[in-house]
């Protein structure tokens, strides 16, 4: 539960802050701090807020954000705005405690991670950091019944480089979309993204990569695979996306999209 390393913070409109603070206390959670949105900007810990306030907050590397919403349809919107997790305001006390506990663990981990987040040669997230994000987002997708898509991009006979990462960043711009790098391929995590939307983005990635200049007089070709799930574990989802990636390398200009499962 909240500690000195991951204090519990509630911010939003004054009436909302007071109501949610009461809800959390009724759920058996410690009394949270309730600063104004401006005062909460630089605060580390577990930030509990509503989607409207979340849209005005800047990311904080030492913070985990839990959005509480009134309507089920707003859960995905809150995640799109950058919340690490989302729950209904009307959730049971046990559900609220579980979400706050998970957010506390995430905030504490972020505050104490000793290694760089990014792969130095490419500027993408390190593979181990990306894998943790994938596991977290898969769990959220399963709990909320939302789709999650993964795109794998593998250069042929060439290591992933910063130019490819920059090209992909021009396509994926949501706060929640992450690009990870391994020795052989790049992975693009697209939380709560249906398969059709992921395929469209993958085709846009293909065009962005095609526009890159030649490297040492030679153009790099890329295989691109897409997989979407609300059920797979991280290993199986990655395996499916990479299989599509390998298949697309043999089909010029083709994006291979595994069917959702």
HELIX and SHEET records of a PDB file:
HELIX    1   1 UNK A   14  UNK A   26  1                                  13    
HELIX    2   2 UNK A   37  UNK A   40  1                                   4    
HELIX    3   3 UNK A   51  UNK A   54  1                                   4    
HELIX    4   4 UNK A   74  UNK A   80  1                                   7    
HELIX    5   5 UNK A   93  UNK A  112  1                                  20    
HELIX    6   6 UNK A  127  UNK A  144  1                                  18    
HELIX    7   7 UNK A  162  UNK A  169  1                                   8    
HELIX    8   8 UNK A  195  UNK A  210  1                                  16    
HELIX    9   9 UNK A  234  UNK A  249  1                                  16    
SHEET    1   A 4 UNK A   8  UNK A  10  0                                        
SHEET    2   A 4 UNK A  45  UNK A  49  1                                        
SHEET    3   A 4 UNK A  63  UNK A  69  1                                        
SHEET    4   A 4 UNK A  85  UNK A  88  1                                        
SHEET    1   B 5 UNK A 178  UNK A 181  0                                        
SHEET    2   B 5 UNK A 186  UNK A 191 -1                                        
SHEET    3   B 5 UNK A 148  UNK A 155 -1                                        
SHEET    4   B 5 UNK A 222  UNK A 229 -1                                        
SHEET    5   B 5 UNK A 255  UNK A 257  1                                        
END                                                                             
